[in-house]
Amino acid sequence: MVVAKVSKANDFLGTGRRKTSVARVRVRPGSGTITINERSLEDYFPNDQDRRNVLAPLVKSGKETAVDISIRVHGGGNTGQSGACMLGIARALIKFDSETFDPLRHNHLLTRDGRMKERKHYGLRGARKGTQFSKR
């Protein structure tokens, strides 16, 4: 049995990470409002792909109008932050309603994307790029 992490205000908490972004998500029963860093979803993510990424767990679980979501996200860029928000929302929704586990798992929304930037290697100009070979 998984014990749900609940704050003093009866918010269900979830943490999402993607690349170097970290999102702390609070889910509570409500009407469907989403705030990210004190801004609306449309204001924070102007790109439609990023907005769909954030809304994916709600759409797949059918909870678009059942919960209010508050997110604090930092680090990385837009795509990394939207991925972190997606994972955090999915994890918090499971704590809010355990019936959402199967639809979220089958749509691969509970798996953390482990791809990270490769480090620069010595003797090269970047992670892969080196100097041009000269025969003479």
C-alpha positions in Angstrom: 0.0 0.0 0.0 1.4 3.4 -1.0 0.9 6.2 1.5 0.0 9.4 -0.2 2.1 12.4 0.6 -0.4 15.1 1.6 0.4 18.6 2.7 -1.3 20.4 5.7 -3.7 22.0 3.2 -4.9 18.5 2.0 -3.0 19.0 -1.3 -1.7 15.9 -3.0 2.0 16.4 -3.9 4.1 15.1 -6.8 7.6 15.8 -8.1 8.6 15.6 -11.7 12.0 15.9 -13.3 13.2 16.1 -16.9 16.7 17.0 -18.1 17.6 19.8 -15.5 14.1 20.9 -14.8 12.3 20.1 -11.5 8.5 20.6 -11.0 6.8 20.5 -7.6 3.1 19.9 -8.2 0.1 20.3 -5.8 -3.2 18.7 -6.8 -6.5 19.5 -4.9 -10.2 18.9 -5.7 -11.5 21.9 -7.8 -12.7 23.1 -11.1 -9.8 22.6 -13.4 -7.5 25.7 -13.0 -3.8 25.2 -13.6 -1.2 27.8 -12.4 2.5 27.5 -13.1 4.7 29.8 -11.2 1.7 32.1 -10.4 0.8 32.3 -14.1 -1.8 30.6 -16.3 -0.9 27.6 -18.4 -1.4 29.6 -21.7 0.7 32.4 -20.4 3.6 30.2 -19.2 3.7 27.8 -22.1 2.9 29.7 -25.4 3.9 26.6 -27.4 0.9 24.3 -28.1 3.1 21.2 -27.9 4.3 22.1 -24.4 0.7 22.8 -23.3 -0.5 19.4 -24.6 2.4 17.8 -22.8 1.4 19.3 -19.5 -2.3 18.4 -20.0 -1.7 14.8 -21.1 -2.1 13.1 -17.7 -5.3 15.0 -17.0 -6.8 14.1 -20.5 -5.8 10.4 -20.2 -7.2 10.0 -16.7 -10.3 12.1 -17.4 -9.7 14.6 -14.6 -9.5 17.9 -16.5 -12.3 19.5 -14.6 -12.1 17.7 -11.3 -8.8 19.1 -9.9 -7.0 22.4 -9.4 -3.2 22.2 -10.0 -0.5 24.5 -8.7 3.0 24.0 -10.0 6.4 25.5 -9.1 9.0 24.7 -11.8 12.6 25.8 -12.3 15.6 24.9 -14.3 16.1 23.9 -17.9 14.1 25.2 -20.9 10.5 25.1 -22.0 10.4 21.5 -23.2 12.2 20.2 -20.1 9.9 22.1 -17.8 6.7 20.8 -19.6 8.0 17.3 -19.3 8.7 17.8 -15.6 5.2 19.2 -15.1 3.7 16.2 -16.9 5.5 13.7 -14.7 4.7 15.6 -11.5 1.0 15.9 -12.4 0.8 12.2 -13.2 2.4 11.2 -9.8 0.2 13.6 -7.9 -3.0 12.3 -9.6 -2.2 8.7 -8.5 -2.1 9.9 -4.9 -5.3 11.9 -5.5 -7.1 8.9 -7.1 -5.5 5.5 -7.3 -7.9 4.5 -10.1 -5.9 6.7 -12.5 -2.8 4.5 -12.2 -3.7 2.1 -15.1 -4.5 4.7 -17.7 -1.4 6.7 -16.8 0.9 3.7 -16.8 -0.5 2.4 -20.2 0.2 5.8 -21.8 3.8 5.9 -20.4 3.2 9.0 -18.3 4.7 7.6 -15.2 8.2 6.9 -16.6 10.9 9.4 -16.0 12.8 10.3 -19.2 16.4 9.7 -18.2 18.0 11.3 -21.2 20.5 14.0 -20.2 23.0 16.2 -21.9 26.3 14.4 -22.5 29.3 15.9 -20.9 32.1 17.5 -22.8 35.1 15.2 -23.3 38.7 16.2 -23.1 40.5 16.6 -26.4 37.2 17.4 -28.2 35.3 20.7 -28.7 32.1 19.3 -27.2 30.6 16.0 -26.3 31.2 14.5 -29.8 32.7 17.2 -32.0 36.4 17.1 -32.5 39.0 18.9 -34.6 39.0 18.4 -38.4 41.4 15.7 -39.5 44.3 17.0 -41.6 46.5 14.5 -43.5 49.2 17.1 -44.3 
